[in-house]
Amino acid sequence: MQFSKLKYKNILSTGNQWTTIELNRYKTVLVVGDNGSGKSTMLDALSFVLFNKPFRPDVTKPQLVNSIINKNLVVEVEFLVGKKEYKIVRGIKPAIFEVYENNNLLNQDANIRDYQDHLEKNILKVNYRSFMQVVILGSANYIPFMRLPAALRREVVEDILGLKIFGLMNSILYTKKQQNEALISENASEKKLLTQKVELIKQHNEHLTANNNKLIEDKKERINEAKTNISTAEYELESLHTFIADEENSIKDADKKSELQKELTQIKYKLELKLANLVKSIDFFHENENCPTCAQEINTEFKCDIIIQKTSNMEEVSGAILGVDGKLEKVNERLNEIKKSRKTITDLTLSIHQQQNTTHQLKKYITELESEIKLVESHNKEIDKNELVRLSEQLSDISIQYNKLVVRKNMLDLAGVMLKDSGIKSKIIKQYLPIINKLINKYLSTLDFFVNFTINERFEESILSRFRDEFTYGSFSEGEKFRINLAILFTWRAVAKLRNSISTNILFLDEVFDSSLDIAGIEEFLKIINQTDVENIFLISHKVDQLYDKFENVLKFSKVRNFSRCSSL
C-alpha cells in the first residue's frame, strides 16, 4: 500500500478548514507543536478513516467530532494497491462511508459492517491491530507487541505472515465436516429405514395379492359409475345445446328491434321539439299585441289565423307522438323478451361449462383409476421379486456411500488436525521464528542494546544478557523497552514486506523520543531511519532543537482561535 494523501476537517481541534498531509512527498517529516495543538490528530484521522475507530484509546468515536462545529467531520485518504488507486471517505454528522476504486464508487448494497469487512479483507488485507503494530509506534497510546497477551501476539504474527487464509480454510472445513456428519447421519437413517421396509414387504406379501384384487374390483366399480355419470352428462349437454339453439333462433330480430328503438326515440324527440316550438309560437301571439322587433301592431285577424293554424299543427304533432309511443312500447316489450332470452342463454352456457368440466374431471378420474389398476396388477405379478431386489440394491448403494463418507470424514479430521494452531500454521511460524529473532536482535544491536532476544512458538519472550543473565521485558527501563518495541516494529515491517502481506510506505512515531530515548538512543534511531527502506517516516516530537535539522521537512501544528492549523516550515 502506497499512501499518498490524508485530508480531514472538523475532527477534534481541527475546524471546518481542510488539513492536508502529503504522505509520500518526503522521506522524513518532523511533526512539532504545543500540547493540544493537533499533532496526534492525524493518527486519529488515519485510524478512523481506515478502521472506523480512533487511534487513541481514551478518545471515543463520538468525541472525534469538533465540539464547536459539532458536525461535518470528514476524513479522506488516498493510496495505491498495485496499480489500483483507492480513495476512502468517512464522516460523522452526517455519516459517510465511501470507497472509490479508480474513481469509481464501489457497490454499497451491503450494510456498513459488511462494507468495512470488505475493505479490511479485500483491499487493505490487514486488521486494525496488525496495522497499528506495523505503521504506528507511540509512547502512550500505542500498545507494544510485548504487552499484548499471547493470543493477540499470535494473531498479529499470523496476520503479518499471511496465515489468515488458514483460518478461513478452517472455517470452510468446519462447515464441510458438519455437512459430512449430517450426510453420515442421514445415510444411517436411510439404511435403517430400508431394512425395515424389506421386513415389512416380506410380511406384507402374503396378504398383498388378495387385497390388490379387492382393490382392483373396487376401482373398476368406480370406473363404471363414472362412465354412467359421463353418459348422463353428455345427454344433458345435447339438451342444453338444443335449448340454446332454440333461444338464439327466437331472438334473431334483436338487432333490428334495437335499431327500430333508436329510430323511434329520435323521431319522438324531433316531434316533441316541434311541439314545444308550436306552443312557444302560440304563446307569443297570445302575449304580444305589437311586434317586439318593429313595434307595429299585430293585426287581430292575422293573429287569430296564425293561432288556429299552429293549434291544428299541435294536434297533428301530438297525434304523431302518441303513434310513436305506441310503437316504442311494443318494441320495448320485444326487447325485454329478448333480454330474458339472452339471460336464459347465458345460464344455459354456464350449465354447459359446468357439465363439460364435470365430464372432463370424470374422464381424468377414470384415467387415474385405470393407471392405478395397471400399477396394482403389475405389483401382483412382480412385487415379490422386483421390489425386494430394488431395495437390496439401494441398501448396497447406501453401504458403499457410507464407506465413502467415513473415508471423507477421516480425511476432514486429518485436515482439521493440520489446520489447528499446532498444525501447518505452527510449522510455518516455527520456520519464521529464527528469521524474526535474528531481525529483532539485529535492530537491537543497531540501537546499541546488546541482548539475546528470543520469541518461542508460544510467543513468550526470553531475554539474555551477554553474561547469560535472564531478564523479562518488564525488568527493563522505559528507554530499553522502547528499543525492544522499535526493534520489533522494524522486524514486523521487514517480515511483512518479505511476505508481501502488510507492505506500506508510511511509518508514524508518536512522541517516541520525548521520554524513552536519550541522546545516544536518538542518534542510533536516526541511523536506522537512514538505513531503512521505509519511504515516508513521520516523527511527532517536542524535542525540536535536537531534531530540527535532521529531517527533510517539518510540519508545525498550532492553535488559531481554538482551531488547529498545520503549516510547513
Beta strands, then each sheet from edge to edge (+ up, - down):
strand 1: 2-9
strand 2: 19-22
strand 3: 28-33
strand 4: 73-81
strand 5: 84-92
strand 6: 96-101
strand 7: 104-105
strand 8: 136-138
strand 9: 452-455
strand 10: 461-464
strand 11: 470-471
strand 12: 506-510
strand 13: 536-540
strand 14: 553-560
strand 15: 563-568
sheet 1: 2+ 1- 4+ 5- 6+ 7-
sheet 2: 8+ 12+ 13+ 3+ 14+ 15-
sheet 3: 9+ 10- 11+
end
